[in-house]
């Protein structure tokens, strides 16, 4: 890939899609993430399998497994024991209900009471690590990270209703140290416009009060970095969930872009290591382009560890929720 206005971009091949050597750091983890949406049917999902082999109480899986339809939201944010059968030779297991496997493409399989899915992910460009390597963000949260804008096809069934899905997707894969307790606040805005564009914009506040602003746009096999980023979130009265927002950026080429984000449905709140993480999936527009975005936020400026239960525009409790 050509790179404009930034440092070195790491391109990843299929050999990096499976597990990596584990360090002795207590916060070492390896995770795979997928979010996707079929705009025409208003059906989507958000899935994360995180293996944490050095957790203090024994190896665990941090599982976020969510399916959205016009009638239901299925949410499962659980901490599970990491078993030998979850260490797949070609991927990662998330207990008995969720698994990621890589053949010549990524495949996610979901199997839970009243919920089933088989999702095939088709990448729109080579997976890349575009993160800055000289900040607290890289040191404590994203030392190794691949991102890729994609498309999704497959089958979803919820409460007996079947959907043949065809939509936009975004996936990532990270490994190394991830200290969730050190996350004061962040906004992670990942966007997929299919083959036309992939966008990643992020702000990250660390315990040392370093504020990292970082972003890039991937178009026509070229990564163009941002020199200025403004992420505005329309926060709900709960101080936790939101109604979308917008992102404005100036790229290193001088090009100015604005992305307007409108929620597609209620999102989900996941509680992980003392942090409440909100993911709300949005229709995003940039000029004439229409895409899919995850506007993910955490808000922990007071450095507390109380688990919030009031979530106005997201689902906090696990289970199958009728809409």
C-alpha positions in Angstrom: 0.0 0.0 0.0 1.1 3.6 -0.7 1.2 5.7 2.5 0.7 9.5 2.6 1.5 11.6 5.6 2.4 9.0 8.1 4.9 6.3 9.1 5.2 2.7 8.1 2.1 0.7 7.6 2.3 -3.0 8.3 0.5 -5.3 5.9 -0.7 -8.7 7.2 -1.1 -11.9 5.3 -3.2 -15.0 6.2 -0.5 -16.3 8.5 -1.3 -13.6 11.0 -5.0 -14.5 11.2 -4.5 -17.2 13.9 -2.9 -17.1 17.3 0.5 -15.5 18.2 3.1 -16.4 20.8 2.0 -15.4 24.3 4.1 -13.2 26.5 4.3 -13.4 30.3 2.6 -10.0 30.8 -0.5 -10.3 32.9 -2.5 -8.1 30.5 -1.6 -10.0 27.4 -4.6 -10.8 25.2 -5.5 -11.8 21.7 -8.8 -10.7 20.3 -10.8 -10.8 17.0 -13.7 -8.4 16.4 -16.4 -8.1 13.7 -19.2 -5.7 13.3 -21.5 -5.8 10.3 -24.9 -4.6 9.1 -27.4 -5.3 6.3 -28.9 -1.9 5.7 -31.8 -3.1 3.6 -33.1 -5.6 6.2 -31.8 -3.7 9.3 -30.0 -6.8 10.6 -26.5 -6.7 12.1 -24.1 -8.0 14.6 -21.1 -7.3 16.8 -18.8 -10.0 17.9 -15.6 -10.1 19.9 -13.6 -13.0 21.2 -10.8 -12.1 23.5 -8.4 -14.7 24.9 -6.6 -13.7 28.1 -4.3 -16.6 29.1 -2.5 -14.7 31.9 -5.5 -13.4 33.9 -4.9 -13.5 37.6 -7.7 -16.0 38.4 -6.9 -18.2 35.5 -7.2 -18.1 31.7 -10.4 -16.5 30.5 -12.3 -15.5 27.4 -13.9 -12.1 27.2 -16.9 -12.7 24.9 -19.1 -10.0 23.3 -21.7 -11.6 21.1 -24.6 -9.6 19.8 -27.2 -9.9 17.0 -29.6 -7.2 16.0 -32.9 -7.6 14.0 -35.9 -5.4 13.6 -37.7 -7.4 16.3 -35.0 -8.5 18.7 -31.5 -7.7 20.1 -29.5 -10.6 21.4 -26.7 -9.6 23.8 -24.1 -11.8 25.5 -21.2 -10.1 27.3 -19.7 -12.8 29.4 -16.4 -13.9 31.0 -15.8 -17.6 30.3 -13.0 -20.0 31.2 -10.5 -20.4 28.4 -10.5 -24.1 27.4 -8.2 -26.1 25.3 -11.0 -26.6 22.8 -11.2 -22.8 22.4 -7.7 -22.7 21.0 -8.6 -23.5 17.4 -5.8 -24.3 14.9 -7.3 -21.8 12.4 -9.0 -19.3 14.8 -10.5 -18.6 18.2 -13.3 -20.2 20.1 -15.7 -18.2 22.3 -17.1 -20.9 24.5 -20.0 -22.9 23.0 -21.8 -20.0 21.3 -19.3 -18.1 19.1 -16.2 -18.9 17.0 -13.9 -17.3 14.5 -12.1 -19.3 11.8 -10.0 -18.3 8.9 -9.8 -20.4 5.7 -9.2 -18.3 2.7 -11.5 -15.7 4.4 -12.9 -15.0 7.9 -15.9 -17.0 9.0 -17.9 -16.4 12.1 -20.4 -18.9 13.5 -22.9 -18.1 16.2 -25.0 -20.7 18.0 -27.1 -19.7 21.0 -30.7 -20.4 22.2 -33.1 -18.9 19.6 -30.1 -17.4 17.7 -27.9 -18.8 14.9 -25.6 -17.3 12.3 -22.9 -18.2 9.8 -21.2 -15.2 8.4 -18.6 -15.0 5.6 -16.4 -11.9 5.6 -14.9 -10.6 2.3 -12.2 -8.1 2.7 -12.0 -5.0 0.6 -8.3 -4.4 1.0 -5.3 -6.1 2.6 -5.4 -6.1 6.5 -3.1 -3.4 7.8 -1.7 -2.1 11.1 -2.0 1.7 10.9 -1.7 2.6 14.6 1.0 5.0 15.8 3.8 3.2 17.7 5.1 6.0 20.0 2.2 6.6 22.4 0.4 5.2 25.4 -2.3 3.9 23.0 0.3 1.5 21.4 2.1 0.7 24.6 -0.9 -0.2 26.7 -3.8 -1.0 24.4 -2.9 -1.7 20.7 0.7 -2.8 20.3 -0.3 -5.1 17.4 -3.5 -4.5 15.5 -4.8 -5.3 12.1 -7.8 -3.5 10.6 -9.8 -4.2 7.4 -13.0 -2.8 5.9 -15.1 -5.7 4.5 -18.4 -7.0 3.3 -20.5 -9.7 4.8 -22.8 -12.5 3.4 -24.4 -15.3 5.2 -27.4 -16.6 7.2 -29.0 -15.4 10.4 -31.9 -16.9 12.3 -33.5 -15.3 15.4 -36.6 -16.8 17.0 -37.3 -18.9 13.9 -37.1 -16.0 11.5 -34.4 -16.4 8.8 -32.4 -13.6 7.1 -30.1 -14.0 4.1 -27.7 -11.1 4.8 -25.6 -9.1 2.5 -24.0 -6.0 3.9 -21.0 -4.0 5.0 -18.5 -5.1 7.7 -15.4 -4.1 9.6 -13.1 -6.5 11.4 -9.9 -6.3 13.4 -7.4 -8.6 15.2 -5.2 -7.4 18.0 -2.6 -9.1 20.2 -0.3 -8.0 23.0 -0.7 -6.0 26.2 -4.2 -4.5 26.8 -4.7 -2.8 30.1 -8.4 -2.0 30.2 -8.1 -0.4 33.6 -5.8 2.2 32.1 -8.6 3.4 29.8 -9.8 6.8 31.0 -11.9 7.7 27.9 -11.9 6.9 24.2 -13.8 7.3 20.9 -13.2 4.6 18.3 -15.0 5.3 15.1 -14.4 2.6 12.5 -16.2 2.9 9.2 -16.7 0.7 6.1 -17.9 2.1 2.8 -17.1 -1.2 1.0 -14.5 -1.0 -1.8 -14.8 2.8 -1.9 -13.3 3.6 1.5 -12.3 2.4 4.9 -11.9 5.0 7.7 -10.5 4.7 11.3 -10.7 7.7 13.6 -9.8 7.5 17.3 -9.2 9.6 20.4 -7.6 7.9 23.5 -7.0 9.4 26.9 -4.5 7.5 29.1 -4.0 7.6 32.9 -1.0 9.9 32.4 -3.5 12.3 30.7 -1.9 11.9 27.3 -4.6 12.5 24.7 -3.9 10.7 21.4 -5.8 11.7 18.3 -5.2 9.4 15.4 -6.9 8.6 12.1 -6.5 7.5 8.5 -8.5 6.9 5.3 -7.9 3.9 3.0 -8.8 4.5 -0.6 -7.5 3.0 -3.9 -4.8 1.0 -2.1 -3.5 4.1 -0.4 -3.5 5.0 3.3 -3.8 8.7 4.0 -3.2 9.9 7.5 -5.1 12.7 9.3 -3.4 15.7 10.8 -6.4 16.9 12.7 -9.5 15.1 14.1 -12.6 16.3 15.9 -15.0 13.6 17.2 -18.3 14.9 18.6 -20.7 12.5 20.4 -24.3 13.4 21.2 -24.3 12.0 24.7 -27.5 10.8 26.4 -28.5 11.9 29.9 -27.2 8.6 31.3 -23.6 9.8 30.5 -23.0 6.4 28.9 -24.9 6.0 25.7 -25.3 8.3 22.7 -27.4 9.3 19.7 -24.6 9.3 17.2 -22.5 12.3 16.3 -20.1 13.5 13.7 -16.4 13.4 12.9 -14.5 16.1 11.0 -10.9 15.6 9.9 -8.2 17.3 7.9 -6.0 14.9 6.1 -2.3 15.4 5.6 -3.0 16.3 2.0 -5.2 19.2 3.1 -8.5 17.4 2.2 -11.3 18.0 4.6 -13.9 15.3 5.3 -17.0 15.2 7.5 -18.7 12.0 8.6 -22.3 12.2 10.0 -23.3 9.3 12.1 -27.0 8.3 12.9 -27.7 5.2 15.0 -29.3 2.3 13.2 -30.8 0.8 16.4 -30.0 0.6 20.1 -26.5 -0.4 20.8 -24.9 -2.5 23.5 -22.9 -1.8 26.7 -20.2 -4.3 27.6 -18.6 -4.4 31.1 -15.0 -5.5 30.9 -12.4 -5.2 33.7 -14.1 -2.3 35.4 -14.8 -0.4 32.2 -18.2 0.2 30.6 -17.8 0.1 26.8 -20.6 1.4 24.6 -20.9 0.3 20.9 -23.7 1.9 18.8 -23.8 1.1 15.1 -24.6 3.9 12.8 -25.4 4.8 9.2 -22.6 7.1 8.2 -22.6 9.6 5.3 -19.7 11.5 3.8 -20.8 13.5 0.8 -22.5 11.1 -1.5 -21.1 8.0 0.2 -23.1 5.9 2.6 -21.5 3.4 4.9 -21.5 1.6 8.3 -19.8 2.8 11.4 -19.3 1.7 15.0 -19.2 4.7 17.3 -17.6 3.1 20.3 -17.1 5.2 23.5 -15.9 4.9 27.1 -16.3 7.7 29.6 -14.3 7.2 32.9 -12.9 10.6 33.6 -13.5 10.3 37.3 -11.5 7.0 37.3 -14.3 5.0 39.0 -15.3 1.3 38.8 -19.0 1.4 39.5 -20.9 -0.7 36.9 -23.7 1.5 35.3 -27.1 -0.1 34.7 -29.0 2.8 33.2 -28.5 2.7 29.4 -30.9 4.8 27.4 -29.8 4.0 23.9 -28.2 0.6 24.4 -28.8 -2.8 25.9 -26.9 -3.4 29.2 -28.3 -6.8 30.3 -27.5 -10.1 28.6 -30.3 -12.0 26.9 -32.7 -11.8 24.0 -34.6 -8.5 24.1 -37.8 -7.9 22.1 -38.0 -4.4 20.5 
